[in-house]
């Protein structure tokens, strides 16, 4: 698995898990990524 070669996917997964742990939809609403 070359995670280092795919930073976009790794970052997306980390952000998704992070937001889910910190409040799911509320976490996404707090961070203006979209």
C-alpha positions in Angstrom: 0.0 0.0 0.0 1.6 3.3 -1.1 -0.3 5.7 1.0 2.4 8.3 0.7 1.9 8.3 -3.0 -1.8 9.1 -2.6 -1.9 12.0 -0.1 -5.3 13.1 -1.3 -7.0 9.8 -0.4 -5.1 9.6 2.9 -6.1 13.2 3.8 -9.7 12.6 2.8 -9.9 9.5 5.0 -8.3 11.2 8.0 -10.6 14.3 7.6 -13.6 12.1 7.3 -12.8 10.0 10.4 -11.8 13.2 12.3 -15.0 15.0 11.5 -17.0 11.8 12.3 -15.3 11.6 15.7 -15.6 15.3 16.5 -19.3 15.5 15.7 -20.1 14.2 12.2 -22.2 16.7 10.3 -21.6 19.4 12.9 -17.8 19.0 12.5 -18.2 19.3 8.7 -20.3 22.5 9.1 -17.7 24.0 11.4 -15.0 23.5 8.7 -15.6 25.5 5.5 -14.2 22.9 3.1 -17.3 22.7 0.8 
